[in-house]
Amino acid sequence: MIKAVLFDMDGVIFDTERINAKGWKKVAARYKITLTDERIGMLRGRTADVARNLFHEWFGDEVDYDEARGARLEMLMQHLDEHGTPLKPGVREIFSYLKENHIKTALATSTQRERVEMYFEKGNLPLQFDATVCGREVKNGKPAPDVFLKAAELLGLKPGECLVIEDSYNGIRAANAAGCQVVMVPDMDEPTEETKAVCTQTLESLHDVIRYLDELKKLSEK
């Protein structure tokens, strides 16, 4: 039985992954480095420490990751200041559904807490979870399971009692390694044979997740 839903943030709650990808492309042009879609995908869902190591592996001392990341964040901030944080379809509805059905919620994201708070503020969305785990608050970032294990622990639940909603390969690997049930709602990363093998469901939107949870509820009541 599902007792809690654990949310990734970028690409699940907020439609920010495309903005981030465009930002990385502009950074690549500025610093005259090659950031392919594949490499940008490898950065998706990672902590800053892991991304820093990847940059060093790809570019050595050619470019400073923190400087490049700062430039990308500046572009992101400008966009959010002008337009707000765009929500993924069904966000408000799924939060209402979970509250009405007394299902606990947690945010489990690689993004640092101060940025998380800013995203929610600019998205005009209350930051009201039963637990939140952000960025550097765990030792190892995704695809390690730490962030989901910590979220389940804070909720007082076993990982298997938690359903994770993820959009990225790294997040799905992390949730599966934690022993959680996983639903993929694709954003920038397309479903693969690997994701299909480990995900309970692959659904198009959060509206579909609501329908899936409602089906499970009806089955449990029989």
C-alpha positions as CSV (number, residue, x, y, z in Angstrom):
1,M,0.0,0.0,0.0
2,I,1.3,3.5,-0.9
3,K,1.5,5.7,2.2
4,A,3.5,8.5,0.7
5,V,4.4,10.1,-2.6
6,L,8.0,11.5,-3.0
7,F,8.4,14.2,-5.6
8,D,11.4,15.2,-7.6
9,M,11.2,18.9,-8.4
10,D,12.7,20.0,-11.7
11,G,10.8,18.4,-14.6
12,V,8.1,16.9,-12.3
13,I,6.7,19.9,-10.3
14,F,8.2,22.7,-12.3
15,D,8.8,22.9,-16.1
16,T,12.3,24.1,-15.6
17,E,14.5,21.4,-17.4
18,R,14.1,23.0,-20.8
19,I,15.1,26.4,-19.4
20,N,18.1,24.8,-17.8
21,A,19.1,23.0,-21.0
22,K,18.9,26.3,-23.0
23,G,21.0,27.9,-20.3
24,W,23.7,25.3,-20.6
25,K,23.7,25.7,-24.4
26,K,24.3,29.5,-24.0
27,V,27.1,28.8,-21.4
28,A,28.7,26.3,-23.9
29,A,28.7,29.0,-26.6
30,R,30.1,31.6,-24.2
31,Y,33.0,29.4,-23.0
32,K,33.5,27.7,-26.4
33,I,33.0,24.2,-25.0
34,T,31.0,21.3,-26.3
35,L,27.9,20.4,-24.3
36,T,25.9,17.9,-26.2
37,D,22.3,17.0,-25.4
38,E,23.7,13.7,-24.0
39,R,26.1,15.6,-21.6
40,I,23.4,18.0,-20.5
41,G,21.3,14.9,-19.8
42,M,24.1,13.5,-17.6
43,L,24.0,16.7,-15.6
44,R,20.2,16.4,-15.1
45,G,19.2,15.4,-11.5
46,R,22.8,15.6,-10.2
47,T,24.1,17.5,-7.3
48,A,26.6,20.3,-7.9
49,D,29.5,18.2,-6.5
50,V,28.8,15.4,-9.0
51,A,28.3,17.8,-11.9
52,R,31.6,19.5,-11.0
53,N,33.4,16.2,-11.3
54,L,31.8,15.6,-14.7
55,F,32.9,19.0,-15.9
56,H,36.5,18.3,-14.8
57,E,36.3,14.9,-16.6
58,W,35.1,16.5,-19.8
59,F,37.0,19.8,-19.9
60,G,39.9,19.5,-17.4
61,D,41.0,23.0,-16.4
62,E,39.6,24.6,-19.5
63,V,36.5,25.9,-17.8
64,D,35.6,26.4,-14.1
65,Y,32.4,24.6,-13.3
66,D,31.2,26.9,-10.6
67,E,31.7,29.9,-12.9
68,A,29.8,28.2,-15.7
69,R,27.0,27.1,-13.3
70,G,26.8,30.6,-12.0
71,A,26.3,32.0,-15.5
72,R,23.5,29.4,-16.1
73,L,21.8,30.2,-12.9
74,E,21.9,33.9,-13.7
75,M,20.1,33.1,-17.0
76,L,17.6,31.0,-15.1
77,M,17.0,33.7,-12.5
78,Q,16.4,36.3,-15.2
79,H,13.8,34.0,-16.8
80,L,12.0,33.3,-13.5
81,D,12.0,37.0,-12.5
82,E,10.3,37.8,-15.8
83,H,7.9,34.9,-16.2
84,G,7.7,33.1,-12.8
85,T,8.4,29.4,-12.3
86,P,6.3,27.4,-14.8
87,L,4.3,24.6,-13.3
88,K,3.9,21.1,-14.9
89,P,0.3,20.3,-15.7
90,G,-1.6,18.7,-12.8
91,V,0.7,19.9,-10.0
92,R,-2.0,21.7,-8.0
93,E,-4.5,18.9,-8.6
94,I,-2.2,16.1,-7.4
95,F,-1.3,18.0,-4.2
96,S,-5.0,18.5,-3.5
97,Y,-5.7,14.8,-4.2
98,L,-3.0,13.6,-1.9
99,K,-4.1,16.0,0.9
100,E,-7.8,14.9,0.5
101,N,-6.8,11.2,0.7
102,H,-4.4,11.7,3.6
103,I,-1.3,10.5,1.7
104,K,1.9,11.9,3.0
105,T,4.2,13.9,0.7
106,A,7.9,14.6,0.5
107,L,10.2,16.6,-1.8
108,A,13.4,14.8,-2.7
109,T,15.5,17.0,-5.0
110,S,19.2,17.5,-5.9
111,T,18.5,21.3,-6.0
112,Q,19.9,23.3,-3.0
113,R,17.3,24.4,-0.5
114,E,17.6,28.2,-1.1
115,R,16.8,27.7,-4.8
116,V,14.0,25.3,-3.9
117,E,12.4,28.0,-1.8
118,M,12.8,30.6,-4.6
119,Y,11.2,28.3,-7.2
120,F,8.1,27.7,-5.0
121,E,7.8,31.4,-4.3
122,K,8.1,32.5,-7.9
123,G,5.7,29.6,-8.9
124,N,3.2,30.9,-6.4
125,L,3.0,27.4,-4.9
126,P,3.1,26.7,-1.2
127,L,6.1,24.7,0.0
128,Q,4.0,22.3,2.1
129,F,5.4,18.8,2.3
130,D,5.5,16.5,5.2
131,A,9.3,16.3,4.6
132,T,11.8,17.9,2.3
133,V,15.3,16.7,1.4
134,C,17.4,19.0,-0.8
135,G,20.8,19.3,-2.5
136,R,23.7,18.7,-0.1
137,E,21.6,17.4,2.8
138,V,22.6,13.9,1.9
139,K,26.1,12.4,1.4
140,N,25.6,11.1,-2.2
141,G,23.5,12.6,-4.9
142,K,21.3,10.7,-7.5
143,P,21.7,8.1,-8.9
144,A,22.7,7.0,-5.3
145,P,19.5,6.3,-3.3
146,D,20.3,8.6,-0.3
147,V,17.8,11.4,-1.0
148,F,14.9,8.9,-1.2
149,L,16.0,6.9,1.8
150,K,16.3,10.1,3.8
151,A,12.8,11.2,2.7
152,A,11.3,7.9,3.7
153,E,13.1,8.0,7.1
154,L,11.8,11.5,7.8
155,L,8.3,10.3,7.0
156,G,8.7,7.3,9.3
157,L,8.0,4.9,6.5
158,K,9.7,2.0,4.7
159,P,11.0,2.9,1.2
160,G,8.6,0.2,-0.3
161,E,5.7,2.2,1.2
162,C,6.6,5.2,-0.9
163,L,5.9,6.0,-4.5
164,V,8.5,8.2,-6.3
165,I,7.5,10.4,-9.2
166,E,10.6,11.0,-11.4
167,D,11.4,12.3,-14.9
168,S,15.1,11.6,-15.2
169,Y,17.2,8.5,-15.6
170,N,19.4,9.3,-12.6
171,G,16.4,9.9,-10.4
172,I,14.7,6.7,-11.5
173,R,17.9,4.7,-10.8
174,A,18.1,6.4,-7.3
175,A,14.5,5.6,-6.5
176,N,14.9,2.0,-7.6
177,A,18.1,1.6,-5.6
178,A,16.3,2.9,-2.6
179,G,13.6,0.2,-2.9
180,C,10.8,2.6,-3.6
181,Q,8.0,2.2,-6.1
182,V,8.7,4.4,-9.1
183,V,6.4,6.2,-11.7
184,M,8.1,7.9,-14.6
185,V,6.5,11.0,-16.0
186,P,8.8,11.8,-18.9
187,D,10.0,15.3,-19.5
188,M,13.4,15.7,-21.3
189,D,14.4,12.0,-20.9
190,E,12.4,9.5,-22.9
191,P,11.4,6.1,-21.5
192,T,14.0,3.3,-22.2
193,E,14.0,-0.4,-21.8
194,E,15.9,0.2,-18.5
195,T,13.3,2.6,-17.1
196,K,10.4,0.4,-18.2
197,A,12.0,-2.5,-16.4
198,V,12.2,-0.7,-13.0
199,C,9.2,1.6,-13.1
200,T,5.8,0.5,-11.8
201,Q,4.2,2.8,-14.4
202,T,5.2,5.2,-17.2
203,L,2.6,7.9,-17.4
204,E,2.2,11.0,-19.5
205,S,1.3,13.6,-16.8
206,L,0.5,14.1,-13.2
207,H,-3.2,13.9,-14.1
208,D,-2.5,10.3,-15.1
209,V,-0.7,9.7,-11.8
210,I,-3.9,10.9,-10.0
211,R,-5.9,8.4,-12.0
212,Y,-3.4,5.6,-11.2
213,L,-3.5,6.4,-7.5
214,D,-7.3,6.4,-7.6
215,E,-7.3,3.0,-9.2
216,L,-5.0,1.6,-6.5
217,K,-7.3,3.1,-3.9
218,K,-10.4,1.5,-5.3
219,L,-8.6,-1.9,-5.6
220,S,-7.5,-1.7,-1.9
221,E,-11.1,-1.0,-0.9
222,K,-12.5,-4.1,-2.5
